[in-house]
Amino acid sequence: MEKLKVDILELLKEDARRSPELISTMLDVPEPEIKQAIGELEAEHVIVKYAAVVNWSKVSDEQVTALIEVSITPERGRGFEGIAERIYLYPEVKSVYLMSGAYDLLVEVQGASLKDVASFVSNKLSPIDAVLSTKTFFVLKKYKQDGIIYEEHEDDHRLMISP
């Protein structure tokens, strides 16, 4: 991929609200060229969506996030694709990753309560024929995600003690 497009992607990843005019100024490239490159990136589905990063813990403590390790038996001819698709189509599922190691898929789920997430696992995920086992971990607090620190760092104001 050409350097201009990579530079544009990096700037938009950092702040998706940057206008083509601002990107043009930052990269010292004419604005029509920036607009054309962004249009191509969108058409090629390199840029899939523009989204805000929200620290939901500041809005509501009601959301529960869980990471679920899922071991599965791959389907003949499709491997992991069909099962992953079946799982990611549930509205509770926020992310699905194919992993190397002790399990096959890592599924991120959000629900209104622990009970909702447990219900999803027992009533929707576990009954899938190809699912061999699941292991659920509840997220207690997010410190950093996608390179974004969620909590402001507080300086340590304690006095140093020396012998």
Buried (B, 14 or more C-beta within 10 A) or exposed (E): EEEBBEBBBEBBEEEEEBEBEBBBEEBEBEBEBBBEBBEBBEEEEBBEEEEEEEEEEEEEEEEBBBBBBBBBEEBEEEEBEBBBEBBEEBEBBEEBEEEEEEBBBBBBBBBEEEEBBBEBBEEBBBEBEBBEEBEBEEEEEBEEEEEEEBEEEEEEEEEEEEE
